[in-house]
Structures are given as C-alpha cells and as structure tokens.
Amino acid sequence: MIAVVGGWLALRWDGGLAGVFAAQGVALVVYGIVIGWAIAGGAWFGRVGWPSSPAGLLRRQTGTV
C-alpha cells in the first residue's frame, strides 16, 4: 500500500519517475523493518536473545533446553 499510494502521489504531484522509485524504496525499507521486527519477536524461531552464561550457550548449541 505504501508503494501504491506513494507512487500515485509522486505521479500526481510532479509526474517524475524518480518519485515513484523513491516511494518504492520507502516501501521496501518499511517492509524490511516489519519483517525484522516479526522475526525478532519470535514469529519463526522463538524470541531472539543471548544466553546469560556460557553454560546457556552450550545448551543452545547442543539443542538441550
């Protein structure tokens, strides 16, 4: 939606292709932020976090929780 609305506004206001590409770039950045936020929030592999001790790191590497 960001790309569509941004591209339409760019064409409507100045009619330049550079504005359309800028809207596409903004849309890609927003998409990347949303996907990164979802992954960090645990959508695929669980919550992202570092072990609090070396023993926790070893447990994570061996697969024992």
Secondary structure, DSSP 8 states (H G I E B T S, - for coil): -HHHHHHHHHHHHT--HHHHHHHHHHHHHHHHHHHHHHHHTTTTTS-----SSHHHHHHHHHT--
